[in-house]
Amino acid sequence: MDIERIFTSDTLRIGLIRENVKLTDGIMVVASKDRSEKRIEKWVINHLSMDEAGVLKDSLVALLEEGEKDA
């Protein structure tokens, strides 16, 4: 299973697992770094369906547009 990384920062990683060539059949993977763990690097992983990823995208776009209006 290969994960195509879409976004990476120090505390957040977003990737895509493609089950086949069609993007609609993929699973979004969101991993956030557990800041409470000091001894080892620990990540919490969540999976989003493509429909859930679409809702997340719409919410982020609305938030960014609102921020641009206020700037």
N, CA, C and O atoms as CSV, one atom per row, in Angstrom:
chain,resi,resn,atom,element,x,y,z
A,1,MET,N,N,0.843,-1.168,0.000
A,1,MET,CA,C,0.000,0.000,0.000
A,1,MET,C,C,0.895,1.240,0.000
A,1,MET,O,O,1.725,1.409,0.893
A,2,ASP,N,N,0.726,2.092,-0.988
A,2,ASP,CA,C,1.488,3.332,-1.084
A,2,ASP,C,C,0.608,4.505,-0.698
A,2,ASP,O,O,-0.568,4.554,-1.060
A,3,ILE,N,N,1.180,5.451,0.039
A,3,ILE,CA,C,0.472,6.671,0.404
A,3,ILE,C,C,1.130,7.828,-0.336
A,3,ILE,O,O,2.323,8.082,-0.172
A,4,GLU,N,N,0.347,8.524,-1.146
A,4,GLU,CA,C,0.821,9.701,-1.863
A,4,GLU,C,C,0.660,10.906,-0.941
A,4,GLU,O,O,-0.464,11.286,-0.616
A,5,ARG,N,N,1.763,11.506,-0.520
A,5,ARG,CA,C,1.687,12.658,0.383
A,5,ARG,C,C,1.248,13.890,-0.388
A,5,ARG,O,O,1.780,14.209,-1.451
A,6,ILE,N,N,0.255,14.578,0.182
A,6,ILE,CA,C,-0.288,15.783,-0.424
A,6,ILE,C,C,0.201,17.022,0.315
A,6,ILE,O,O,0.490,18.046,-0.305
A,7,PHE,N,N,0.294,16.930,1.637
A,7,PHE,CA,C,0.707,18.051,2.471
A,7,PHE,C,C,1.478,17.507,3.662
A,7,PHE,O,O,1.104,16.491,4.248
A,8,THR,N,N,2.565,18.198,4.014
A,8,THR,CA,C,3.367,17.793,5.167
A,8,THR,C,C,3.844,19.029,5.912
A,8,THR,O,O,4.334,19.980,5.304
A,9,SER,N,N,3.697,19.009,7.228
A,9,SER,CA,C,4.278,20.036,8.092
A,9,SER,C,C,4.882,19.323,9.296
A,9,SER,O,O,4.911,18.093,9.346
A,10,ASP,N,N,5.361,20.093,10.259
A,10,ASP,CA,C,5.955,19.480,11.451
A,10,ASP,C,C,4.936,18.695,12.268
A,10,ASP,O,O,5.297,17.736,12.950
A,11,THR,N,N,3.657,19.096,12.205
A,11,THR,CA,C,2.647,18.485,13.072
A,11,THR,C,C,1.473,17.858,12.334
A,11,THR,O,O,0.588,17.283,12.967
A,12,LEU,N,N,1.447,17.958,10.995
A,12,LEU,CA,C,0.304,17.447,10.236
A,12,LEU,C,C,0.776,16.854,8.917
A,12,LEU,O,O,1.632,17.420,8.238
A,13,ARG,N,N,0.207,15.708,8.566
A,13,ARG,CA,C,0.485,15.081,7.274
A,13,ARG,C,C,-0.837,14.633,6.666
A,13,ARG,O,O,-1.680,14.047,7.344
A,14,ILE,N,N,-1.004,14.918,5.380
A,14,ILE,CA,C,-2.208,14.499,4.663
A,14,ILE,C,C,-1.753,13.725,3.439
A,14,ILE,O,O,-0.874,14.169,2.700
A,15,GLY,N,N,-2.358,12.565,3.232
A,15,GLY,CA,C,-1.982,11.731,2.105
A,15,GLY,C,C,-3.190,11.060,1.489
A,15,GLY,O,O,-4.312,11.192,1.979
A,16,LEU,N,N,-2.949,10.342,0.413
A,16,LEU,CA,C,-4.010,9.656,-0.318
A,16,LEU,C,C,-3.578,8.224,-0.591
A,16,LEU,O,O,-2.489,7.975,-1.107
A,17,ILE,N,N,-4.448,7.292,-0.238
A,17,ILE,CA,C,-4.255,5.887,-0.583
A,17,ILE,C,C,-5.195,5.609,-1.745
A,17,ILE,O,O,-6.414,5.690,-1.593
A,18,ARG,N,N,-4.640,5.285,-2.898
A,18,ARG,CA,C,-5.472,4.994,-4.074
A,18,ARG,C,C,-5.654,3.489,-4.191
A,18,ARG,O,O,-4.693,2.722,-4.242
A,19,GLU,N,N,-6.924,3.095,-4.233
A,19,GLU,CA,C,-7.215,1.669,-4.401
A,19,GLU,C,C,-7.134,1.279,-5.868
A,19,GLU,O,O,-6.896,0.116,-6.194
A,20,ASN,N,N,-7.332,2.249,-6.752
A,20,ASN,CA,C,-7.109,2.055,-8.178
A,20,ASN,C,C,-6.835,3.419,-8.797
A,20,ASN,O,O,-6.556,4.374,-8.071
A,21,VAL,N,N,-6.906,3.531,-10.094
A,21,VAL,CA,C,-6.536,4.771,-10.774
A,21,VAL,C,C,-7.525,5.900,-10.501
A,21,VAL,O,O,-7.137,7.069,-10.501
A,22,LYS,N,N,-8.797,5.572,-10.269
A,22,LYS,CA,C,-9.816,6.601,-10.074
A,22,LYS,C,C,-9.667,7.254,-8.702
A,22,LYS,O,O,-9.612,6.567,-7.682
A,23,LEU,N,N,-9.601,8.583,-8.686
A,23,LEU,CA,C,-9.447,9.326,-7.438
A,23,LEU,C,C,-10.628,9.097,-6.507
A,23,LEU,O,O,-10.451,9.106,-5.289
A,24,THR,N,N,-11.825,8.893,-7.042
A,24,THR,CA,C,-13.015,8.733,-6.205
A,24,THR,C,C,-12.980,7.461,-5.374
A,24,THR,O,O,-13.761,7.320,-4.432
A,25,ASP,N,N,-12.098,6.542,-5.701
A,25,ASP,CA,C,-11.994,5.291,-4.949
A,25,ASP,C,C,-10.898,5.333,-3.889
A,25,ASP,O,O,-10.599,4.314,-3.267
A,26,GLY,N,N,-10.300,6.499,-3.679
A,26,GLY,CA,C,-9.211,6.616,-2.720
A,26,GLY,C,C,-9.701,6.906,-1.314
A,26,GLY,O,O,-10.882,7.169,-1.089
A,27,ILE,N,N,-8.775,6.852,-0.382
A,27,ILE,CA,C,-9.040,7.161,1.026
A,27,ILE,C,C,-8.028,8.224,1.444
A,27,ILE,O,O,-6.825,8.058,1.242
A,28,MET,N,N,-8.519,9.312,2.024
A,28,MET,CA,C,-7.636,10.353,2.542
A,28,MET,C,C,-7.151,9.929,3.921
A,28,MET,O,O,-7.928,9.422,4.731
A,29,VAL,N,N,-5.882,10.134,4.182
A,29,VAL,CA,C,-5.288,9.817,5.473
A,29,VAL,C,C,-4.775,11.121,6.079
A,29,VAL,O,O,-3.985,11.835,5.461
A,30,VAL,N,N,-5.230,11.420,7.291
A,30,VAL,CA,C,-4.794,12.622,8.001
A,30,VAL,C,C,-4.095,12.163,9.275
A,30,VAL,O,O,-4.683,11.458,10.096
A,31,ALA,N,N,-2.847,12.563,9.433
A,31,ALA,CA,C,-2.077,12.189,10.626
A,31,ALA,C,C,-1.641,13.459,11.345
A,31,ALA,O,O,-1.099,14.382,10.737
A,32,SER,N,N,-1.887,13.486,12.645
A,32,SER,CA,C,-1.440,14.628,13.448
A,32,SER,C,C,-0.479,14.130,14.520
A,32,SER,O,O,-0.664,13.064,15.107
A,33,LYS,N,N,0.544,14.928,14.753
A,33,LYS,CA,C,1.574,14.556,15.720
A,33,LYS,C,C,1.029,14.709,17.133
A,33,LYS,O,O,0.416,15.722,17.468
A,34,ASP,N,N,1.259,13.698,17.951
A,34,ASP,CA,C,0.844,13.726,19.355
A,34,ASP,C,C,1.880,14.528,20.134
A,34,ASP,O,O,2.967,14.029,20.424
A,35,ARG,N,N,1.543,15.764,20.470
A,35,ARG,CA,C,2.495,16.647,21.152
A,35,ARG,C,C,2.691,16.277,22.619
A,35,ARG,O,O,3.660,16.709,23.243
A,36,SER,N,N,1.787,15.487,23.171
A,36,SER,CA,C,1.920,15.110,24.583
A,36,SER,C,C,2.992,14.038,24.790
A,36,SER,O,O,3.511,13.875,25.894
A,37,GLU,N,N,3.314,13.316,23.730
A,37,GLU,CA,C,4.325,12.254,23.818
A,37,GLU,C,C,5.712,12.861,23.644
A,37,GLU,O,O,6.029,13.376,22.572
A,38,LYS,N,N,6.526,12.809,24.665
A,38,LYS,CA,C,7.853,13.430,24.635
A,38,LYS,C,C,8.975,12.434,24.328
A,38,LYS,O,O,10.027,12.828,23.825
A,39,ARG,N,N,8.763,11.156,24.624
A,39,ARG,CA,C,9.839,10.166,24.480
A,39,ARG,C,C,10.033,9.702,23.041
A,39,ARG,O,O,11.162,9.475,22.605
A,40,ILE,N,N,8.938,9.562,22.307
A,40,ILE,CA,C,9.020,9.082,20.933
A,40,ILE,C,C,8.153,9.962,20.040
A,40,ILE,O,O,7.303,10.706,20.529
A,41,GLU,N,N,8.369,9.874,18.729
A,41,GLU,CA,C,7.521,10.583,17.783
A,41,GLU,C,C,6.298,9.712,17.519
A,41,GLU,O,O,6.413,8.634,16.937
A,42,LYS,N,N,5.132,10.178,17.945
A,42,LYS,CA,C,3.893,9.415,17.822
A,42,LYS,C,C,2.893,10.214,16.991
A,42,LYS,O,O,2.718,11.416,17.192
A,43,TRP,N,N,2.246,9.531,16.060
A,43,TRP,CA,C,1.265,10.170,15.190
A,43,TRP,C,C,-0.093,9.510,15.381
A,43,TRP,O,O,-0.185,8.292,15.536
A,44,VAL,N,N,-1.146,10.324,15.367
A,44,VAL,CA,C,-2.521,9.834,15.431
A,44,VAL,C,C,-3.061,9.877,14.007
A,44,VAL,O,O,-3.029,10.924,13.359
A,45,ILE,N,N,-3.554,8.744,13.520
A,45,ILE,CA,C,-3.976,8.634,12.124
A,45,ILE,C,C,-5.493,8.508,12.042
A,45,ILE,O,O,-6.114,7.732,12.768
A,46,ASN,N,N,-6.077,9.301,11.130
A,46,ASN,CA,C,-7.508,9.239,10.852
A,46,ASN,C,C,-7.696,9.044,9.355
A,46,ASN,O,O,-6.882,9.498,8.551
A,47,HIS,N,N,-8.773,8.367,8.990
A,47,HIS,CA,C,-9.085,8.123,7.587
A,47,HIS,C,C,-10.358,8.875,7.226
A,47,HIS,O,O,-11.311,8.902,8.004
A,48,LEU,N,N,-10.374,9.489,6.039
A,48,LEU,CA,C,-11.550,10.183,5.536
A,48,LEU,C,C,-11.953,9.568,4.207
A,48,LEU,O,O,-11.101,9.265,3.372
A,49,SER,N,N,-13.249,9.385,4.013
A,49,SER,CA,C,-13.727,8.979,2.693
A,49,SER,C,C,-13.579,10.178,1.762
A,49,SER,O,O,-13.351,11.293,2.232
A,50,MET,N,N,-13.701,9.976,0.472
A,50,MET,CA,C,-13.596,11.089,-0.462
A,50,MET,C,C,-14.736,12.081,-0.245
A,50,MET,O,O,-14.542,13.282,-0.429
A,51,ASP,N,N,-15.920,11.607,0.142
A,51,ASP,CA,C,-17.031,12.515,0.450
A,51,ASP,C,C,-16.692,13.385,1.658
A,51,ASP,O,O,-16.947,14.589,1.646
A,52,GLU,N,N,-16.121,12.786,2.697
A,52,GLU,CA,C,-15.722,13.552,3.886
A,52,GLU,C,C,-14.617,14.548,3.546
A,52,GLU,O,O,-14.605,15.663,4.069
A,53,ALA,N,N,-13.693,14.157,2.678
A,53,ALA,CA,C,-12.628,15.070,2.252
A,53,ALA,C,C,-13.217,16.256,1.497
A,53,ALA,O,O,-12.716,17.374,1.617
A,54,GLY,N,N,-14.273,16.024,0.722
A,54,GLY,CA,C,-14.947,17.111,0.012
A,54,GLY,C,C,-15.589,18.098,0.966
A,54,GLY,O,O,-15.520,19.308,0.746
A,55,VAL,N,N,-16.214,17.598,2.022
A,55,VAL,CA,C,-16.817,18.468,3.039
A,55,VAL,C,C,-15.727,19.282,3.735
A,55,VAL,O,O,-15.905,20.474,3.985
A,56,LEU,N,N,-14.606,18.644,4.048
A,56,LEU,CA,C,-13.477,19.347,4.664
A,56,LEU,C,C,-12.968,20.447,3.740
A,56,LEU,O,O,-12.712,21.563,4.192
A,57,LYS,N,N,-12.819,20.149,2.460
A,57,LYS,CA,C,-12.354,21.141,1.483
A,57,LYS,C,C,-13.292,22.334,1.433
A,57,LYS,O,O,-12.843,23.480,1.463
A,58,ASP,N,N,-14.596,22.073,1.358
A,58,ASP,CA,C,-15.574,23.161,1.300
A,58,ASP,C,C,-15.500,24.039,2.546
A,58,ASP,O,O,-15.603,25.262,2.453
A,59,SER,N,N,-15.324,23.423,3.699
A,59,SER,CA,C,-15.221,24.176,4.953
A,59,SER,C,C,-13.961,25.032,4.983
A,59,SER,O,O,-14.000,26.179,5.428
A,60,LEU,N,N,-12.843,24.482,4.511
A,60,LEU,CA,C,-11.589,25.238,4.480
A,60,LEU,C,C,-11.666,26.406,3.496
A,60,LEU,O,O,-11.178,27.496,3.793
A,61,VAL,N,N,-12.273,26.188,2.334
A,61,VAL,CA,C,-12.423,27.262,1.350
A,61,VAL,C,C,-13.273,28.387,1.924
A,61,VAL,O,O,-12.925,29.559,1.781
A,62,ALA,N,N,-14.387,28.042,2.576
A,62,ALA,CA,C,-15.253,29.058,3.180
A,62,ALA,C,C,-14.504,29.844,4.253
A,62,ALA,O,O,-14.642,31.064,4.339
A,63,LEU,N,N,-13.726,29.163,5.057
A,63,LEU,CA,C,-12.948,29.820,6.111
A,63,LEU,C,C,-11.905,30.767,5.517
A,63,LEU,O,O,-11.735,31.887,6.001
A,64,LEU,N,N,-11.211,30.324,4.476
A,64,LEU,CA,C,-10.200,31.168,3.832
A,64,LEU,C,C,-10.830,32.388,3.166
A,64,LEU,O,O,-10.281,33.487,3.242
A,65,GLU,N,N,-11.981,32.200,2.512
A,65,GLU,CA,C,-12.673,33.326,1.884
A,65,GLU,C,C,-13.123,34.339,2.928
A,65,GLU,O,O,-13.038,35.544,2.694
A,66,GLU,N,N,-13.593,33.874,4.060
A,66,GLU,CA,C,-14.003,34.761,5.147
A,66,GLU,C,C,-12.802,35.551,5.673
A,66,GLU,O,O,-12.913,36.744,5.958
A,67,GLY,N,N,-11.669,34.886,5.798
A,67,GLY,CA,C,-10.457,35.553,6.257
A,67,GLY,C,C,-9.980,36.623,5.282
A,67,GLY,O,O,-9.474,37.665,5.699
A,68,GLU,N,N,-10.142,36.365,3.973
A,68,GLU,CA,C,-9.741,37.347,2.967
A,68,GLU,C,C,-10.620,38.591,3.028
A,68,GLU,O,O,-10.138,39.700,2.793
A,69,LYS,N,N,-11.905,38.420,3.341
A,69,LYS,CA,C,-12.819,39.563,3.466
A,69,LYS,C,C,-12.418,40.451,4.635
A,69,LYS,O,O,-12.505,41.676,4.551
A,70,ASP,N,N,-11.981,39.831,5.723
A,70,ASP,CA,C,-11.620,40.569,6.935
A,70,ASP,C,C,-10.257,41.252,6.821
A,70,ASP,O,O,-9.951,42.163,7.590
A,71,ALA,N,N,-9.442,40.813,5.863
A,71,ALA,CA,C,-8.073,41.360,5.744
A,71,ALA,C,C,-8.046,42.732,5.105
A,71,ALA,O,O,-6.974,43.315,4.940
